[in-house]
Amino acid sequence: MPNHGKVDISVSCSFDPEAKVWIATSNDINLALEDSSLDRLFERIPIVIVDLIEDGGLKGLTESPVVTLSAHNGPIPLPINGGLHART
């Protein structure tokens, strides 16, 4: 598997007042999540991103992806701790 190096992923979060859930989406990695708690959503995003990267065949990453989370208060860097270390 080729080495893909670093990946930048933008995730947008918004609140759906009708459904009363927070929604996280990313076109960079085909991400769509929802949760009633923003804190729980933030906890789930890194886990799901790792799964999506691995399922998408990007196992040659040498660095964890850089995730920028945009919510109503502006961009928030979201670290992906562990999980992606030069997998083959």
N, C-alpha and C positions, 0 to 999 in steps of 0.2 A: 504494500500500500504506500503510495507516495506521501511525502511529508508535506502537510498543509500549513505548518507554522501556526501563526496567530489568526484568530477569527474574531471579528467585531460583530456583535449582535445588539440591535436596538429593540427594546421591548417597551410597548406603550400600555399604560394602565389607565382605566377609566371606571367610573362608578355608574352602574345602570340603576337609576332610582326606581324604575318600574319593577325590575326583577329583584332589586335590593342585593345586588352582587357586584363585586369588583371583577373586572375583566382585564386580562393581560393578553396582548397579541404581539406577534412579530412576523413580519414578512420575510425576514432574513432566514428564519429556520422553521417556518410553518407552525408557529406556536399559537395556541388558543386555549386559555385556562380561565376558570372563574371560581370565585370563592366568596362567601359572605364576609370573610375577614381579610383585610388588607395584609395584616401580619402573616396569616397562614398562606396567602397567595405569594408573598415574598419568600417564604420558606420553600414553597413548592417549585417556584420558577427554576432555580439552579438544578434541582433534581431532574426535572422534565427536560431542560436544555441538554444535560449530559446524555439522557436517553435518546433524544432526537438526533444529537450529533452522532452517537454510536450507531443508531439505526440507519442514519443517512450515509454511512460509509466514510466518515471523516475520522477514522481511528488513528490516522497518522499525525494527529496534532501533537506538537511539541510543547505547547503552552496552553493553559486554560483560556477559554474564550474571554474576551473583554465584553461585559454586558453593561449597557447603559439603559437604565430604566427611566422612562419619562412618565411622570404622573402630573397631577394638577399643580404641584409645587416646583416643577422643573425636573431636569435630569438628575438621576441618583445612580452612582456607580454601584453595581451589584456583583460582588466577588463570587466566583465559582471556586470554592475551596476544595482542593483534591479532585479526585475523579478522573481527570484527564492528564495523564503523564506519559506521553510517547507510547501509547498503546499500539500493539500490532495485531 
